[in-house]
Amino acid sequence: MPHDQVTAEVRSLINGYDPEGLLGMGAPEDEYDSEVGDLAALVHAGQEITATAVSAIWNRWFNMSPNWTTRDPEQVSEVATALEQLRNNR
């Protein structure tokens, strides 16, 4: 799967969750693109994608408490599972 397509799928996934509620407050659709880029790199890296890996990326960009990873760890796990499926299907 081409890098651009993976990035688009990761963006759609993250924007669907809107983890920090920023899109709901009117932020542009590319608000999470820094995080999306790092998450797409995980998909391309070929290693297993875990909730811990997703949290590490998220916490690097949103270094505040609480944030999505502490407020909704179940969603973080769901995202990790979806990214792992994407990795396996590319």
C-alpha positions as CSV (number, residue, x, y, z in Angstrom):
1,M,0.0,0.0,0.0
2,P,1.5,3.4,-1.0
3,H,2.6,5.7,1.8
4,D,0.0,8.3,0.9
5,Q,-2.8,5.8,1.1
6,V,-1.6,4.6,4.5
7,T,-1.4,8.2,5.7
8,A,-4.9,8.9,4.4
9,E,-6.3,5.8,6.2
10,V,-4.5,6.7,9.5
11,R,-5.8,10.3,9.2
12,S,-9.3,9.1,8.7
13,L,-9.0,6.8,11.7
14,I,-7.6,9.5,14.0
15,N,-10.0,12.2,12.8
16,G,-12.9,9.8,13.4
17,Y,-11.9,9.5,17.0
18,D,-10.9,13.2,17.4
19,P,-8.9,12.1,20.5
20,E,-8.5,15.6,22.0
21,G,-11.8,17.0,20.7
22,L,-10.1,19.6,18.6
23,L,-11.9,18.9,15.4
24,G,-15.2,19.2,17.3
25,M,-14.1,22.7,18.3
26,G,-13.5,23.7,14.7
27,A,-9.8,22.8,14.2
28,P,-8.9,22.1,10.6
29,E,-8.9,18.5,9.3
30,D,-5.1,18.4,9.3
31,E,-4.9,19.2,13.0
32,Y,-3.5,15.8,13.9
33,D,-1.2,15.4,10.9
34,S,2.0,15.4,13.0
35,E,0.7,12.5,15.0
36,V,-0.8,10.8,11.9
37,G,2.7,11.0,10.2
38,D,4.3,9.2,13.2
39,L,1.6,6.6,13.4
40,A,1.8,6.0,9.6
41,A,5.5,5.5,10.1
42,L,4.7,2.7,12.6
43,V,2.5,1.0,10.0
44,H,5.4,1.1,7.5
45,A,8.0,0.0,10.0
46,G,6.7,-3.5,10.0
47,Q,6.8,-4.0,13.8
48,E,3.8,-5.0,15.9
49,I,1.8,-1.9,16.8
50,T,0.7,-1.8,20.4
51,A,-1.2,0.6,22.6
52,T,2.0,1.4,24.3
53,A,3.6,2.5,21.0
54,V,0.5,4.6,20.1
55,S,0.5,6.2,23.6
56,A,4.2,7.1,23.3
57,I,3.6,8.9,20.0
58,W,0.6,10.7,21.4
59,N,2.3,11.7,24.6
60,R,5.2,13.1,22.6
61,W,2.8,15.5,20.8
62,F,0.3,16.1,23.6
63,N,2.6,16.3,26.7
64,M,-0.2,17.2,29.1
65,S,-2.2,15.4,31.6
66,P,-4.8,14.3,31.2
67,N,-4.8,13.6,27.5
68,W,-6.4,11.0,25.3
69,T,-4.1,8.2,26.4
70,T,-5.1,8.6,30.1
71,R,-8.7,9.6,29.5
72,D,-9.6,6.7,27.2
73,P,-7.1,3.9,27.1
74,E,-9.7,1.6,25.5
75,Q,-9.8,3.9,22.4
76,V,-6.0,3.9,22.3
77,S,-6.1,0.1,22.2
78,E,-8.8,0.2,19.5
79,V,-6.5,2.5,17.4
80,A,-3.5,0.2,18.0
81,T,-5.6,-2.7,16.8
82,A,-6.8,-0.9,13.7
83,L,-3.2,0.2,12.9
84,E,-2.0,-3.3,13.3
85,Q,-4.7,-4.6,10.9
86,L,-3.6,-1.9,8.4
87,R,0.0,-2.9,8.8
88,N,-0.9,-6.6,8.1
89,N,-3.0,-5.6,5.0
90,R,-0.5,-3.4,3.3
